Amino acid sequence: MKKSFKILKNLGSKERKAMLEDTYKELIKLRAQRAVGSAIESPGKIKALRRAIARILMLDAAIKPAEKGGQK
């Protein structure tokens, strides 16, 4: 689920929040599969999802102060 930084930056806050929730849900599913012991299609997907979540959270943290009139 590699999302380009430019695409994420152009999304509105509601769309980013929805994408973040979907990504969290998918990560939880994969972690549950791994915990139960069933085979995961792509073990690297867990790492990719964690990075996607970090990108979204970092972008939100960078944009929110700018929206409130803080430093850019």
C-alpha positions as CSV (number, residue, x, y, z in Angstrom):
1,M,0.0,0.0,0.0
2,K,2.6,2.5,-1.0
3,K,1.0,5.8,-1.3
4,S,2.9,8.7,-2.8
5,F,3.7,11.5,-0.5
6,K,2.3,14.0,-3.1
7,I,-1.0,12.1,-3.2
8,L,-1.3,12.0,0.5
9,K,-0.5,15.7,0.8
10,N,-3.3,16.6,-1.7
11,L,-5.9,14.7,0.2
12,G,-8.2,16.4,2.7
13,S,-7.9,15.7,6.4
14,K,-11.1,13.6,6.3
15,E,-9.7,11.4,3.4
16,R,-6.4,11.0,5.2
17,K,-8.2,10.0,8.4
18,A,-10.3,7.4,6.6
19,M,-7.2,6.1,4.9
20,L,-5.4,5.9,8.2
21,E,-8.3,3.9,9.7
22,D,-8.4,1.5,6.8
23,T,-4.7,1.0,7.0
24,Y,-4.9,0.3,10.8
25,K,-7.6,-2.3,10.2
26,E,-5.6,-4.0,7.5
27,L,-2.6,-4.1,9.8
28,I,-4.6,-5.6,12.7
29,K,-5.9,-8.3,10.3
30,L,-2.4,-9.3,9.2
31,R,-1.1,-9.3,12.8
32,A,-3.9,-11.5,13.9
33,Q,-3.2,-13.9,11.0
34,R,0.5,-14.0,12.0
35,A,-0.4,-14.6,15.7
36,V,-2.7,-17.5,14.9
37,G,0.0,-19.1,12.8
38,S,-1.7,-19.0,9.4
39,A,0.4,-18.1,6.4
40,I,0.4,-14.5,5.3
41,E,0.4,-13.7,1.6
42,S,3.1,-11.1,1.9
43,P,5.0,-10.8,5.1
44,G,6.5,-7.6,3.9
45,K,3.1,-6.0,3.7
46,I,3.1,-5.5,7.5
47,K,6.2,-3.4,7.2
48,A,4.7,-1.4,4.3
49,L,1.5,-0.8,6.3
50,R,3.5,0.4,9.3
51,R,5.4,2.8,7.1
52,A,2.2,4.1,5.4
53,I,0.7,4.8,8.8
54,A,3.8,6.7,9.8
55,R,3.7,8.7,6.6
56,I,0.1,9.7,7.2
57,L,0.7,10.6,10.9
58,M,3.8,12.6,10.0
59,L,1.9,14.5,7.3
60,D,-0.9,15.3,9.7
61,A,1.5,16.6,12.3
62,A,3.2,18.8,9.7
63,I,-0.1,20.2,8.3
64,K,-2.1,20.9,11.5
65,P,0.2,23.6,12.8
66,A,0.2,25.3,9.4
67,E,-3.6,25.3,9.3
68,K,-3.7,26.9,12.7
69,G,-1.4,29.7,11.6
70,G,1.7,28.4,13.3
71,Q,5.1,28.0,11.8
72,K,5.5,26.4,8.4
